[in-house]
Amino acid sequence: MKIGYISTRKIDEKYVGAVLIVDEFGIPQEFKYTEPVSPTPLQRILYGKSLDLYLTVEIIAKNLLKNVEQKPEMFLTDNITLVESSDQVYYVSSYLTPKSDQFQNTEPNECVIPLQGESLKFIAKSNFTQDKIEKLKQIVEEFDIMEPFQRLTKALEFVCHS
């Protein structure tokens, strides 16, 4: 099984993004990134507050997803904005929870999966099916899904500064 990770960052007024595909052991299978994008002063004026959304979703994320050669079952992101780029992209965050918390859904497009002492919250563009929830449960039981984000963040910083 392969899991995709997609992330974007704004570093020194430049936007950069990458996709990392790993196998069930966390071993990289594919890595693609964008060159840093620096918006012009005119683009900043014309796009205003929508500049971040436009660059991260339309320019960076959608192009990365389109150019991935290996197609994982899903892509996880640490940037909730990227959920808008595809139905296959799921935002995931981790937070500490008391042992009394049970599996819960708050909204149809959200699901929370409790682990030992923490919970993982997933947010999707569309509603979660029971099959998708079961798949997520299986993945989080077998694999530390948060760790590759650390690698992806370091890779993006490296790309932006090299």
Backbone as CSV, one residue per row, in Angstrom:
resi,resn,N_x,N_y,N_z,CA_x,CA_y,CA_z,C_x,C_y,C_z
1,MET,0.834,-1.176,0.000,0.000,0.000,0.000,0.883,1.245,0.000
2,LYS,0.475,2.233,-0.745,1.214,3.483,-0.819,0.355,4.619,-0.285
3,ILE,1.013,5.532,0.425,0.348,6.719,0.961,1.070,7.931,0.402
4,GLY,0.296,8.902,-0.065,0.872,10.133,-0.577,0.779,11.239,0.456
5,TYR,1.774,12.084,0.457,1.807,13.269,1.309,1.994,14.467,0.398
6,ILE,1.212,15.497,0.626,1.354,16.718,-0.148,1.368,17.900,0.809
7,SER,2.282,18.821,0.544,2.412,19.968,1.425,2.913,21.168,0.645
8,THR,2.561,22.334,1.113,3.079,23.578,0.555,3.552,24.437,1.721
9,ARG,4.479,25.315,1.415,4.993,26.239,2.423,5.234,27.591,1.769
10,LYS,5.125,28.615,2.590,5.539,29.953,2.190,6.796,30.244,2.994
11,ILE,7.925,30.321,2.281,9.220,30.529,2.933,9.874,31.737,2.277
12,ASP,10.193,32.749,3.065,10.840,33.961,2.544,10.082,34.550,1.363
13,GLU,8.763,34.647,1.491,7.886,35.213,0.454,7.860,34.395,-0.835
14,LYS,8.350,33.155,-0.787,8.278,32.249,-1.933,7.378,31.085,-1.547
15,TYR,6.628,30.598,-2.524,5.749,29.454,-2.316,6.393,28.230,-2.951
16,VAL,6.384,27.123,-2.217,6.966,25.884,-2.708,6.086,24.734,-2.243
17,GLY,6.050,23.664,-3.025,5.238,22.511,-2.660,5.910,21.225,-3.084
18,ALA,5.478,20.127,-2.458,6.050,18.829,-2.790,5.051,17.725,-2.499
19,VAL,5.281,16.598,-3.184,4.543,15.368,-2.950,5.571,14.296,-2.620
20,LEU,5.277,13.528,-1.580,6.106,12.397,-1.191,5.200,11.172,-1.126
21,ILE,5.552,10.137,-1.865,4.798,8.883,-1.829,5.670,7.872,-1.078
22,VAL,5.097,7.241,-0.050,5.831,6.241,0.723,5.081,4.916,0.699
23,ASP,5.832,3.832,0.945,5.186,2.529,1.057,4.759,2.307,2.504
24,GLU,4.268,1.100,2.803,3.746,0.816,4.147,4.817,0.838,5.233
25,PHE,6.089,0.894,4.842,7.185,0.982,5.807,7.716,2.408,5.923
26,GLY,7.156,3.331,5.163,7.610,4.717,5.182,8.768,4.992,4.250
27,ILE,9.098,4.034,3.398,10.211,4.192,2.467,9.733,4.990,1.251
28,PRO,10.451,6.068,0.900,10.032,6.888,-0.236,10.000,6.096,-1.543
29,GLN,8.920,6.264,-2.287,8.749,5.641,-3.588,8.795,6.680,-4.707
30,GLU,8.419,7.910,-4.364,8.423,8.991,-5.350,8.444,10.319,-4.613
31,PHE,9.155,11.282,-5.175,9.210,12.636,-4.617,9.212,13.622,-5.768
32,LYS,8.291,14.543,-5.745,8.232,15.609,-6.744,8.040,16.925,-6.001
33,TYR,8.650,17.972,-6.534,8.502,19.276,-5.899,8.431,20.350,-6.971
34,THR,7.982,21.519,-6.552,7.941,22.669,-7.450,9.131,23.562,-7.140
35,GLU,9.547,24.279,-8.122,10.529,25.331,-7.879,9.812,26.428,-7.092
36,PRO,10.526,27.168,-6.267,9.872,28.256,-5.519,9.213,29.270,-6.460
37,VAL,8.006,29.666,-6.100,7.233,30.633,-6.878,7.200,31.940,-6.102
38,SER,7.645,33.011,-6.756,7.609,34.348,-6.145,6.576,35.187,-6.875
39,PRO,5.466,35.519,-6.224,4.459,36.338,-6.900,4.996,37.752,-7.145
40,THR,4.581,38.320,-8.261,5.001,39.680,-8.593,4.176,40.673,-7.762
41,PRO,4.643,41.914,-7.655,3.832,42.917,-6.950,2.448,43.093,-7.573
42,LEU,2.364,43.002,-8.908,1.067,43.135,-9.566,0.146,41.963,-9.203
43,GLN,0.684,40.740,-9.164,-0.127,39.587,-8.750,-0.635,39.776,-7.321
44,ARG,0.207,40.287,-6.454,-0.208,40.528,-5.060,-1.399,41.496,-5.012
45,ILE,-1.362,42.533,-5.859,-2.452,43.507,-5.895,-3.713,42.861,-6.470
46,LEU,-3.576,42.193,-7.622,-4.739,41.638,-8.313,-5.418,40.511,-7.541
47,TYR,-4.638,39.639,-6.917,-5.213,38.487,-6.209,-5.593,38.812,-4.771
48,GLY,-4.961,39.809,-4.186,-5.288,40.197,-2.816,-5.213,39.024,-1.860
49,LYS,-6.260,38.858,-1.048,-6.284,37.793,-0.038,-6.394,36.393,-0.644
50,SER,-6.793,36.304,-1.901,-6.927,34.990,-2.534,-5.604,34.481,-3.126
51,LEU,-4.524,35.242,-3.000,-3.242,34.842,-3.576,-2.742,33.521,-2.992
52,ASP,-2.792,33.374,-1.670,-2.328,32.125,-1.043,-3.103,30.926,-1.580
53,LEU,-4.423,31.029,-1.605,-5.265,29.937,-2.101,-4.945,29.627,-3.564
54,TYR,-4.849,30.644,-4.376,-4.570,30.448,-5.794,-3.230,29.746,-6.002
55,LEU,-2.183,30.240,-5.360,-0.856,29.656,-5.565,-0.760,28.244,-4.985
56,THR,-1.254,28.042,-3.774,-1.082,26.733,-3.133,-1.961,25.656,-3.747
57,VAL,-3.196,25.984,-4.090,-4.119,24.970,-4.625,-4.027,24.873,-6.145
58,GLU,-4.262,25.970,-6.838,-4.376,25.936,-8.297,-3.028,25.751,-8.998
59,ILE,-2.024,26.454,-8.551,-0.731,26.410,-9.235,0.141,25.254,-8.734
60,ILE,0.252,25.089,-7.422,1.194,24.099,-6.884,0.550,22.725,-6.714
61,ALA,-0.474,22.613,-5.873,-1.026,21.297,-5.514,-1.628,20.557,-6.705
62,LYS,-2.456,21.206,-7.483,-3.097,20.505,-8.604,-2.073,20.031,-9.626
63,ASN,-1.036,20.813,-9.867,0.005,20.382,-10.798,0.807,19.210,-10.237
64,LEU,1.131,19.247,-8.961,1.848,18.126,-8.356,1.023,16.845,-8.437
65,LEU,-0.250,16.923,-8.090,-1.114,15.743,-8.113,-1.257,15.186,-9.533
66,LYS,-1.338,16.062,-10.492,-1.485,15.642,-11.889,-0.227,14.913,-12.388
67,ASN,0.935,15.294,-11.884,2.197,14.755,-12.391,2.759,13.582,-11.601
68,VAL,2.054,13.141,-10.581,2.517,11.986,-9.811,2.385,10.733,-10.669
69,GLU,3.445,9.942,-10.711,3.427,8.719,-11.516,2.796,7.556,-10.755
70,GLN,3.119,7.437,-9.482,2.542,6.373,-8.659,1.292,6.937,-7.990
71,LYS,0.200,6.250,-8.148,-1.072,6.745,-7.625,-1.419,6.044,-6.308
72,PRO,-1.192,6.721,-5.172,-1.567,6.117,-3.895,-3.084,6.144,-3.701
73,GLU,-3.530,5.411,-2.691,-4.968,5.393,-2.405,-5.469,6.745,-1.934
74,MET,-4.589,7.484,-1.252,-4.967,8.789,-0.721,-3.732,9.640,-0.537
75,PHE,-3.962,10.919,-0.427,-2.911,11.876,-0.093,-3.285,12.516,1.235
76,LEU,-2.325,12.621,2.119,-2.523,13.307,3.391,-1.817,14.651,3.324
77,THR,-2.395,15.642,3.977,-1.792,16.967,3.992,-1.844,17.562,5.383
78,ASP,-0.899,18.451,5.645,-0.878,19.203,6.898,-1.353,20.639,6.672
79,ASN,-1.879,20.907,5.479,-2.372,22.228,5.113,-3.831,22.073,4.690
80,ILE,-4.747,22.509,5.529,-6.173,22.276,5.277,-6.642,22.875,3.951
81,THR,-6.012,23.915,3.488,-6.374,24.523,2.209,-6.233,23.539,1.057
82,LEU,-5.274,22.619,1.142,-5.015,21.691,0.042,-6.115,20.655,-0.145
83,VAL,-7.013,20.528,0.811,-8.161,19.620,0.655,-8.971,20.029,-0.576
84,GLU,-8.950,21.305,-0.901,-9.701,21.808,-2.066,-9.118,21.342,-3.398
85,SER,-7.901,20.807,-3.388,-7.250,20.440,-4.650,-7.729,19.109,-5.224
86,SER,-8.299,18.232,-4.377,-8.744,16.922,-4.870,-9.575,16.210,-3.805
87,ASP,-10.473,15.329,-4.270,-11.231,14.484,-3.343,-10.345,13.438,-2.677
88,GLN,-9.154,13.220,-3.201,-8.233,12.233,-2.642,-7.326,12.813,-1.565
89,VAL,-7.416,14.113,-1.313,-6.546,14.772,-0.336,-7.295,14.930,0.980
90,TYR,-6.663,14.445,2.060,-7.249,14.513,3.399,-6.318,15.287,4.320
91,TYR,-6.876,16.277,4.969,-6.124,16.999,5.994,-6.102,16.127,7.239
92,VAL,-4.946,16.031,7.890,-4.847,15.259,9.122,-4.114,16.082,10.176
93,SER,-4.632,16.032,11.398,-3.969,16.684,12.527,-4.046,15.749,13.726
94,SER,-3.098,15.916,14.610,-2.989,15.071,15.793,-3.181,15.931,17.037
95,TYR,-3.903,15.397,18.013,-4.046,16.118,19.273,-4.213,15.122,20.410
96,LEU,-3.823,15.538,21.604,-3.932,14.681,22.787,-5.386,14.565,23.205
97,THR,-5.777,13.337,23.608,-7.155,13.109,24.035,-7.173,12.247,25.287
98,PRO,-8.183,12.452,26.122,-8.337,11.563,27.274,-8.748,10.164,26.832
99,LYS,-8.457,9.160,27.641,-8.771,7.771,27.293,-10.265,7.531,27.115
100,SER,-11.083,8.373,27.696,-12.528,8.165,27.626,-13.110,8.485,26.249
101,ASP,-12.366,9.219,25.422,-12.891,9.556,24.089,-13.053,8.303,23.248
102,GLN,-14.119,8.232,22.522,-14.410,7.114,21.634,-14.345,7.611,20.193
103,PHE,-14.386,6.661,19.279,-14.431,7.009,17.859,-15.633,7.913,17.644
104,GLN,-15.385,9.007,16.910,-16.471,9.955,16.713,-16.373,10.632,15.358
105,ASN,-17.504,11.028,14.862,-17.574,11.882,13.678,-18.248,13.159,14.109
106,THR,-17.693,14.287,13.715,-18.319,15.546,14.066,-19.148,16.088,12.905
107,GLU,-18.615,16.001,11.712,-19.304,16.430,10.498,-19.168,15.299,9.483
108,PRO,-20.010,15.253,8.459,-19.898,14.175,7.462,-18.547,14.146,6.736
109,ASN,-17.883,15.307,6.632,-16.592,15.347,5.955,-15.411,15.308,6.938
110,GLU,-15.685,14.927,8.195,-14.648,14.808,9.217,-14.740,13.450,9.888
111,CYS,-13.600,12.939,10.329,-13.628,11.761,11.193,-12.450,11.836,12.155
112,VAL,-12.654,11.309,13.345,-11.636,11.292,14.381,-11.353,9.843,14.727
113,ILE,-10.071,9.482,14.716,-9.662,8.125,15.058,-8.769,8.198,16.296
114,PRO,-9.246,7.640,17.415,-8.436,7.667,18.639,-7.313,6.636,18.583
115,LEU,-6.176,7.027,19.125,-5.034,6.132,19.285,-4.672,6.133,20.761
116,GLN,-3.514,5.642,21.101,-3.089,5.629,22.498,-2.702,7.037,22.940
117,GLY,-3.594,7.682,23.683,-3.314,8.997,24.233,-3.484,10.170,23.284
118,GLU,-3.742,9.906,22.031,-3.968,10.984,21.082,-5.062,10.578,20.100
119,SER,-5.499,11.543,19.322,-6.467,11.273,18.261,-5.991,11.923,16.989
120,LEU,-6.379,11.322,15.890,-6.097,11.892,14.582,-7.412,12.364,13.988
121,LYS,-7.434,13.609,13.570,-8.629,14.175,12.960,-8.373,14.332,11.470
122,PHE,-9.280,13.796,10.674,-9.198,13.870,9.226,-10.337,14.738,8.712
123,ILE,-10.028,15.594,7.738,-11.037,16.425,7.092,-10.884,16.227,5.587
124,ALA,-12.000,15.992,4.920,-11.994,15.747,3.480,-12.871,16.772,2.772
125,LYS,-12.724,16.824,1.472,-13.563,17.697,0.656,-14.982,17.145,0.589
126,SER,-15.085,15.819,0.527,-16.398,15.173,0.464,-16.620,14.344,1.725
127,ASN,-17.792,13.766,1.847,-18.142,12.995,3.042,-17.351,11.694,3.124
128,PHE,-17.086,11.260,4.342,-16.398,9.998,4.573,-17.381,8.837,4.460
129,THR,-16.972,7.804,3.738,-17.751,6.579,3.695,-17.216,5.653,4.786
130,GLN,-17.988,4.655,5.143,-17.536,3.690,6.152,-16.285,2.959,5.668
131,ASP,-16.227,2.650,4.373,-15.042,1.988,3.811,-13.794,2.838,3.982
132,LYS,-13.917,4.143,3.726,-12.775,5.050,3.850,-12.338,5.162,5.312
133,ILE,-13.289,5.196,6.226,-12.955,5.266,7.655,-12.220,4.003,8.081
134,GLU,-12.687,2.856,7.633,-12.019,1.587,7.967,-10.608,1.550,7.399
135,LYS,-10.422,2.047,6.201,-9.097,2.089,5.575,-8.159,2.989,6.393
136,LEU,-8.667,4.141,6.814,-7.860,5.054,7.632,-7.473,4.406,8.963
137,LYS,-8.430,3.712,9.584,-8.135,3.016,10.849,-7.013,2.006,10.655
138,GLN,-7.094,1.247,9.575,-6.079,0.234,9.285,-4.707,0.886,9.097
139,ILE,-4.665,1.975,8.354,-3.397,2.657,8.089,-2.780,3.183,9.380
140,VAL,-3.573,3.848,10.221,-2.995,4.447,11.434,-2.571,3.395,12.454
141,GLU,-3.143,2.202,12.390,-2.720,1.127,13.287,-1.379,0.537,12.858
142,GLU,-1.067,0.603,11.571,0.134,-0.025,11.039,1.296,0.928,10.831
143,PHE,1.051,2.237,10.850,2.044,3.173,10.356,1.914,4.511,11.069
144,ASP,3.031,5.149,11.399,3.028,6.498,11.978,2.827,7.490,10.835
145,ILE,1.586,7.851,10.597,1.287,8.669,9.426,1.742,10.121,9.568
146,MET,2.066,10.570,10.765,2.476,11.962,10.947,3.965,12.180,10.660
147,GLU,4.789,11.162,10.829,6.240,11.331,10.701,6.694,11.816,9.326
148,PRO,6.158,11.309,8.211,6.622,11.804,6.905,6.434,13.309,6.696
149,PHE,5.520,13.935,7.431,5.368,15.385,7.316,6.643,16.108,7.749
150,GLN,7.330,15.573,8.749,8.589,16.184,9.197,9.619,16.134,8.070
151,ARG,9.703,15.008,7.390,10.638,14.874,6.269,10.268,15.825,5.136
152,LEU,8.980,15.911,4.853,8.517,16.773,3.769,8.805,18.246,4.083
153,THR,8.611,18.654,5.320,8.901,20.032,5.719,10.380,20.350,5.527
154,LYS,11.249,19.451,5.972,12.693,19.661,5.804,13.073,19.693,4.326
155,ALA,12.462,18.843,3.518,12.747,18.821,2.083,12.317,20.136,1.433
156,LEU,11.167,20.669,1.811,10.701,21.934,1.238,11.623,23.088,1.627
157,GLU,12.076,23.090,2.878,13.024,24.124,3.306,14.326,24.020,2.514
158,PHE,14.783,22.792,2.291,15.997,22.569,1.519,15.832,23.084,0.088
159,VAL,14.699,22.760,-0.536,14.427,23.181,-1.910,14.401,24.702,-1.999
160,CYS,13.772,25.339,-1.025,13.603,26.785,-1.075,14.930,27.519,-0.834
161,HIS,15.822,26.927,-0.052,17.075,27.596,0.278,18.256,27.161,-0.570
162,SER,18.054,26.223,-1.486,19.194,25.782,-2.300,19.158,26.376,-3.696
